[in-house]
Structure formats: C-alpha cells, structure tokens
Amino acid sequence: MGDSVVRALDGVSFEIGRGEFCAIVGTSGSGKSTLLNMLAGLEKPTKGEVIVNGKHIETMKEDELVRFRRENVGFIFQSFHLLGTMNALENVALPLTFRGEPPKERIRKAEQMLSLVGLESHRKHMPNQMSGGQQQRVGVARALVSAPAIIYADEPTGNLDSHTSEDVMRLMRKVVREQGMTLVMVTHDNHLAEYADRVFHIIDGKIVKIDTRNQPDSQNI
C-alpha cells in the first residue's frame, strides 16, 4: 500500500489434525479471513506452502483447485447462500449434482443430512419459509452432504442471535464429531471459539497464541 509493505499473514505455521475442530479468532483486519481463503485455495500465498489432505494446493491450477474443493472441501457461510428458488432438500443436494451423482442417490444423502441437523420435516420448505437458524442448519447439511475431508466455516453464526448461535455451534460440533470430519472456523467471537478443540489467536497476520481445549485423537490433515 503506497510505499509500505503489508503482510496479511506473516510467518504463520501450524498443523491441524484429521477430525479436529479448530477456530481462528481475530478482529477485523487481523488476517483471519485471508488465512481461511488460503487454506481453501481461494487465494495463493506469495511464499510458503499449504498442504491439505496430503496435497500441495498452493501449486494447483484453477481447474485442479475446483476439482480438489469439490472432492475434499465443504463450506459454511455467514450469509447462508441458499438458492431461493430451491427447497431445503434441493439446496442440500446441490453439491452432489456438481459431482455427477444420480438423482436418487442425491436425494437419499440430502434427506439423511437434513435428518442429521434436525430438519427432516422442513425438506420441502423454501429459504424464505425458514428462520435464520434453520437456514444455517440447511447450510451445515449442504456442507456435510458430500462427506468432505475438511469443512471451512466463515463467521457461520454472524447473522444469528446469540441463542441461535449457540444452537448452531453445538450442532456443528456434534455432527463433525459423529462424521469424523475436520472443521476450521473463522470468528471474531471468543465465546463461540470455546466450542473448538483448539483456538488460534491471530493479530496483525501472526498467530500469537494457541489454546488447546479438548484434543481428539487425530492424524495430520
């Protein structure tokens, strides 16, 4: 910026285990969203490496990254990003459409995931017929439906009230545990970060502290 060099991330180095729930906590501008984007292959580091599920994603071309994310990654967004023209079941099944799975299998898996997040009775509801918390549960089910190795959540409760946020966090921790998936969540809320196994505190692009809470048995991912 001008004559000054800005390091969005500076000397960040860590490993996350398979089946672990990690939270990256920091204020606006701390570098947490940049870090999440790099872990997801949405941005490339100017130097260093990003290895996810044994693959160097920093060297992948865009078509390779698209394929890698489709096969390995699930996303949970702050703004839900549900398609308003599709009901809950169709929204959850959408990632499987991109993977070319047959319709019957897509519906079966989507129904299974809606049941997992407690919304089996809302399968035909459109997004505008559901509360914010229900829409985010659909978002969680959509992230889980393709059985990804890792899930990235960007301020997943940012548009929810505190009570609903707690419900969604408990749900995310429960289903990730049961499904044996890895979850990396970005948040500015230290209280919500307490649901994680480990909390990475980031300030000015540096990880200044790592709090370990309930460490599961894991393998590096």
Protein Blocks (a to p, Z undefined) as FASTA:
>chain_A
ZZbccdfbghiacdddehiacdddddehilmmmmmmmmnopaccfbdcddeehiafklpc
fklmmmmmmmmpccddfklopafkbcfklmmmmmmmmnopafklmmmmmmmmmmmnopmm
mmmpcfklpcfklmmmmmmmmmmmnopabdcdehkllmpcfklmmmmmmmmmmmmmmnop
acddddfbfklmmmpmbdcddeehiafbdcdfbdcddddZZ
